[in-house]
Amino acid sequence: MRGSVLYLLLGVGSFVQAGSGWWDVFSHRIEFVDSDPWWNPAHTGLYAGTLLILLAVLRASKTGVGHAWMRVIKAAALAQLVAGGLNEIVHRVPSLEVYLDFAVHSLFTLGMLIVALTLFTGLSIHSTLTGKLHGAVIAALILSGGSLWLVSSGSVMYLFSSNPAFVLALLAFISSTITITAVSAVGVRGISFLVWFAYEAAVYAVVVGYAGEQPYIPLGVASVIAAEAAIRAAAHKRREVLGMFMGGALLGAALRLTYYPLTEYYYRLYGGGLDFFAAGLLGGLAGSLFIMAGGKILMERGVLPYPQESRRRAM
């Protein structure tokens, strides 16, 4: 099996997990408020995604496709299998559920986050070094980016909803880091829209298709497209740093669009004034700084080429 197909399977598995995770959260508000049946369909999706990831990683190791970061994904998938098995037991033993429910769910969610983050980062570096990519690799990067967006934003809104300004800063940080990484790593125009679309498609399916929320116009696409345009325009003039700051600032300032209607209907994160706007703006800029610092470290260690070298290779 070709390496690009294995990457795609990893991306599909990660996305199935992340989408099922959102489905599971909302199912406990609608159907399974007091109990979890054995054949909870959202749980089935979570475990199916885990098995697909594990099978793809095992296959990659046998065909010589595996990278060092795939071992991280393998360890995370194995931890998820353990957490999934414990989850089904804990829900049926009340004395255990009181003490272990949060820990088991946290372990599984952490596994999802590690899988999505490792795959997205690994494929982004691979994309930067390779230049011309197979369509399956680009699709895998899009799905893993969407998965990372789903898992990280969902976790932030769940864990820190009592501190709205902090949540907004973290959401802006997530938007900025994912968008800037995708645009910087992949030469395909519109890549940020595709990553955001993968995220938004899962949210729309859960919020509108499953939870029955009124259909809405996903205005967040405007902020993502504007950020990519700013990053690419600045990079064309060899002002990459300026472009990253502009992209992060745009995403932070337009945070309400990116996460609508979650921040309005479900988490009630808006209603504040200048302080909330500032939190989003600072979070977006922090994401830009994080990507620049990470990129500099990788270039100094020889993992990534310097921009000047990348231009010479392209000539």
C-alpha positions in Angstrom: 0.0 0.0 0.0 1.4 3.4 -1.0 2.5 5.8 1.7 0.1 8.5 0.5 -2.8 6.2 1.0 -1.7 5.3 4.5 -1.5 9.0 5.3 -5.0 9.4 4.0 -6.3 6.5 6.2 -4.7 8.2 9.2 -6.4 11.4 8.3 -9.8 9.7 7.9 -9.4 7.9 11.2 -8.5 11.1 13.0 -11.4 13.0 11.5 -13.9 10.2 12.3 -12.7 10.3 15.9 -12.9 14.1 16.2 -16.4 14.3 14.6 -17.6 11.4 16.8 -16.2 13.2 19.8 -18.4 16.2 19.1 -21.3 13.9 18.4 -20.8 12.2 21.8 -20.7 15.5 23.7 -24.0 16.6 22.2 -25.6 13.2 22.5 -25.3 13.5 26.3 -27.4 16.7 26.1 -30.1 15.2 23.9 -30.4 11.4 24.0 -28.1 9.9 26.7 -28.5 12.3 29.5 -28.4 9.8 32.4 -26.8 6.7 30.8 -24.7 5.3 28.0 -26.0 2.3 26.1 -23.6 -0.4 25.0 -24.0 0.5 21.3 -23.8 4.2 21.6 -23.3 5.2 17.9 -20.9 8.1 18.8 -18.7 5.7 20.8 -18.7 3.3 17.9 -17.4 6.1 15.7 -14.7 6.9 18.2 -13.5 3.3 18.4 -13.7 2.8 14.7 -11.5 5.8 14.1 -9.0 4.5 16.6 -8.9 1.1 15.0 -8.4 2.6 11.5 -5.5 4.8 12.8 -3.9 1.8 14.5 -4.2 -0.4 11.4 -2.8 2.3 9.2 0.2 2.8 11.5 0.9 -0.9 11.8 0.7 -1.3 8.0 3.1 1.7 7.5 5.7 0.1 9.8 5.6 -3.1 7.7 6.0 -1.3 4.4 8.8 1.0 5.4 6.7 4.1 5.2 6.8 4.9 8.9 8.4 8.0 10.3 9.4 8.6 13.9 6.3 10.6 14.5 4.1 7.6 13.6 5.3 5.8 16.7 3.8 8.7 18.7 0.5 8.2 16.9 0.7 4.4 17.5 1.2 5.0 21.3 -1.7 7.4 21.4 -4.0 5.0 19.5 -3.1 2.2 21.9 -3.8 4.4 24.9 -7.2 5.2 23.3 -8.1 1.6 23.0 -7.3 1.1 26.7 -9.4 4.2 27.6 -12.2 3.1 25.4 -12.4 -0.3 27.1 -12.3 1.3 30.5 -15.0 3.8 29.5 -17.4 1.0 28.7 -16.7 -0.7 32.0 -16.8 2.5 34.1 -20.2 3.6 32.8 -21.7 0.4 34.1 -20.1 0.4 37.6 -21.5 3.4 39.5 -18.8 3.2 42.2 -16.1 3.5 39.5 -17.8 6.1 37.4 -17.7 8.6 40.2 -13.9 8.5 40.4 -12.7 7.4 37.0 -15.2 9.0 34.5 -13.3 12.2 34.0 -9.9 10.5 33.9 -11.0 8.0 31.3 -12.5 10.6 29.0 -9.5 12.8 29.4 -7.2 10.0 28.4 -9.2 9.3 25.3 -9.4 13.0 24.4 -5.7 13.5 25.0 -5.1 10.6 22.6 -7.2 12.2 19.9 -5.4 15.5 20.4 -1.9 13.8 20.1 -3.0 11.9 17.0 -4.3 15.0 15.2 -1.5 17.3 16.3 1.3 14.8 15.4 -0.3 13.9 12.0 -0.9 17.5 11.1 2.6 18.6 12.2 4.3 15.7 10.5 2.4 16.1 7.2 3.1 19.9 7.3 6.8 19.3 7.6 6.6 16.6 4.9 4.7 19.1 2.7 7.3 21.8 3.2 10.2 19.5 2.3 8.5 17.8 -0.6 7.0 20.7 -2.4 4.8 18.8 -5.0 2.4 16.6 -3.1 0.1 13.7 -4.0 -3.6 14.6 -3.6 -4.0 11.9 -0.9 -1.4 13.6 1.3 -3.0 17.0 0.9 -6.4 15.4 1.8 -4.8 13.8 4.8 -3.4 17.2 5.9 -6.8 18.8 5.5 -8.5 16.1 7.5 -5.9 16.1 10.3 -6.0 19.9 10.4 -9.8 19.8 10.7 -9.5 17.1 13.4 -7.0 19.2 15.4 -9.3 22.2 15.2 -12.3 20.1 16.4 -10.5 18.4 19.3 -8.6 21.4 20.6 -11.4 23.9 20.3 -13.9 21.5 21.8 -11.6 20.8 24.7 -11.0 24.5 25.4 -14.7 25.4 25.4 -15.5 22.5 27.7 -12.7 22.9 30.2 -12.6 26.7 30.5 -16.1 27.9 29.7 -16.2 29.7 33.1 -13.5 32.1 31.9 -14.8 33.5 28.5 -11.9 35.9 27.8 -9.4 33.1 28.3 -11.4 30.8 26.0 -11.5 33.4 23.3 -7.8 33.9 23.4 -7.2 30.2 23.2 -9.7 29.8 20.3 -7.9 32.6 18.4 -4.6 30.9 19.1 -5.9 27.6 17.7 -7.3 29.3 14.6 -4.0 31.2 14.0 -1.6 28.3 14.4 -3.6 25.9 12.3 -4.2 28.4 9.5 -0.7 29.8 9.3 0.8 26.3 9.4 -1.4 25.0 6.6 -0.8 28.1 4.3 3.0 28.0 5.0 3.3 24.3 4.4 1.2 23.8 1.3 1.4 25.7 -1.9 -2.2 25.0 -2.9 -4.3 28.1 -2.8 -7.4 27.9 -0.6 -5.8 25.3 1.7 -6.9 27.2 4.8 -10.5 27.2 3.5 -10.4 23.4 3.0 -9.0 22.9 6.5 -11.6 25.2 8.0 -14.3 23.6 5.8 -13.5 20.1 7.3 -13.8 21.6 10.8 -17.0 23.5 9.9 -18.6 20.5 8.1 -18.4 18.3 11.3 -19.7 21.2 13.5 -22.6 21.9 11.1 -23.5 18.2 11.0 -23.6 17.9 14.8 -25.2 21.3 15.6 -27.7 21.5 12.8 -28.1 17.9 11.6 -28.1 16.2 15.0 -28.9 18.8 17.6 -31.6 20.5 15.5 -30.2 24.0 15.6 -31.5 26.4 12.9 -29.3 26.4 9.8 -26.9 29.2 9.7 -24.6 30.9 7.2 -21.0 29.9 8.1 -19.5 33.4 8.0 -16.2 32.1 9.4 -15.0 31.4 5.9 -14.5 35.1 5.3 -11.9 35.5 8.1 -10.0 32.4 7.1 -9.8 33.4 3.4 -8.8 37.0 4.4 -6.0 35.6 6.6 -4.7 33.4 3.9 -4.7 36.2 1.4 -2.8 38.4 3.7 -0.2 35.7 4.4 0.3 34.9 0.7 0.5 38.5 -0.4 3.1 39.3 2.2 5.1 36.2 1.4 5.1 37.1 -2.3 6.9 40.3 -1.3 9.2 38.2 1.0 7.6 39.7 4.1 6.7 36.3 5.7 6.8 37.6 9.2 4.5 40.5 8.5 2.1 38.1 6.7 1.9 35.8 9.7 1.2 38.7 12.1 -1.5 40.0 9.7 -3.1 36.6 9.4 -3.1 36.0 13.1 -4.5 39.5 13.8 -7.3 39.0 11.3 -8.3 35.7 12.7 -8.2 37.0 16.3 -10.3 40.1 15.4 -12.9 38.1 13.5 -13.2 35.3 16.1 -16.9 35.7 16.3 -17.3 34.8 12.7 -14.9 31.8 12.9 -16.8 30.0 15.7 -20.3 31.2 15.1 -22.8 29.9 16.4 -21.0 28.0 19.1 -19.9 31.1 20.9 -23.4 32.5 20.8 -25.8 29.6 21.4 -24.0 27.0 23.3 -21.1 28.5 25.3 -22.3 32.1 25.6 -18.8 33.5 25.2 -19.8 36.9 23.8 -21.5 39.8 25.3 -18.4 41.6 26.5 -16.8 44.6 24.9 -13.3 45.7 24.1 -11.8 43.2 26.6 -13.2 40.3 24.6 -12.0 41.8 21.3 -8.6 42.3 22.8 -8.5 38.7 24.0 -9.1 37.4 20.5 -6.6 39.7 19.0 -3.9 38.8 21.4 -4.6 35.1 21.0 -4.3 35.4 17.2 -1.0 37.2 17.5 0.3 34.7 20.1 -0.4 32.0 17.5 1.7 33.8 14.9 4.6 34.2 17.4 4.3 30.5 18.3 4.6 29.4 14.6 7.5 31.7 13.9 9.4 30.5 17.0 8.7 26.9 16.1 9.7 27.4 12.5 13.0 29.1 13.6 13.9 26.2 15.9 13.2 23.6 13.1 15.3 25.6 10.6 18.2 25.9 13.1 18.1 22.1 13.7 18.1 21.4 9.9 14.6 19.9 9.9 13.2 22.7 7.6 15.1 24.7 5.0 15.5 28.5 5.4 13.2 30.5 3.2 16.0 31.6 0.9 16.9 27.9 0.3 13.3 27.1 -0.4 13.2 29.8 -3.1 16.4 28.6 -4.7 15.1 25.0 -4.8 11.9 26.2 -6.5 13.9 28.1 -9.2 
